């Protein structure tokens, strides 16, 4: 994966990062279609976690289904994703 880093005064640098999608932690926000409230969580497998929410397998959200995934963000480590989840 190549990432372009840009900054002020015309600074630009391209770097190569060897990361797979499995290496990320994801913070996500769901919007309940039932009550209009948002739920924030984190996971290493966004697809499976969203599926678990939709199927009622997550205790804290099972009575608020169905959901729309309205936001997600990838973080390189769990420490960073926990900070994002709580902001």
N, C-alpha and C positions, 0 to 999 in steps of 0.2 A: 504494500500500500504506500503510495506517495502522498505526502501532505505538504501543502504550500503554506508557509508561515509568512505573514506580512506584518509590517509595522510602519511606524512613522518615517518620514523623510525618504520614502522610496525603498525602504528595507524590504527585501524579499529573499526567501531561501527555501529551497525544496529539499525535504529530507525523506528518506525511505524508512518506514517502520514495519517491522515484521510482526504484525498482530493478526490474529484470526478473530472472527466475530465471537467465538467461544471464550476469548480472553477478556471480554468486557463484562462489566456489571451495568445493568440498566435501571435507571430511575424512571418511573412512568406515572402518568396521571390518567385515571379513568373517570368518565362522566356517566353517572347512572341515568339511564333513560326512564327509570321508574320514579325517582325522587329528585333528580336534577342536581344531586350533590356529587362532589368530587372525592376520589380516593387516590392517595399517593402510596406507592410501594416501590420495592426494588427486587431485582432478580438477576440471575445469570442467563436465563432462557426466557426471553420476552414472549415468544410465541406460545410456549407451553404454559407460562403463567397467565397470560391473557385467556387462553383456552380454559384453564382451571377456574378463573373468575366467571367466565361465561357459563360454565357447566355447574356452578354452585358448589364447587369443591373447596372454596376458601371461606372459612367460617365467618370472617368479619364482613364479607360482602355478599354472601349467598342470598340474602333476602332483598337485595337491591338490583338484581339483574333485570334486563340486559345492560351491557356497558358499551360505550364508545371509547376507544383509545384515543385521547386527544393530545397526548404529548409523551415523548420518550427521549432520553438522552443517555448516551453511552459514556461510561467512566472506566478508566484503566484498572482501578483497584477498589476494593470494598470500602476503604476509609473515605475515599472521595464520594462514592455514591451515597454513603450514609449522610455525609454533609449536605449533599444536594437534596436528599429526601426530606431533610428536616428544615429546609429553607423555604 
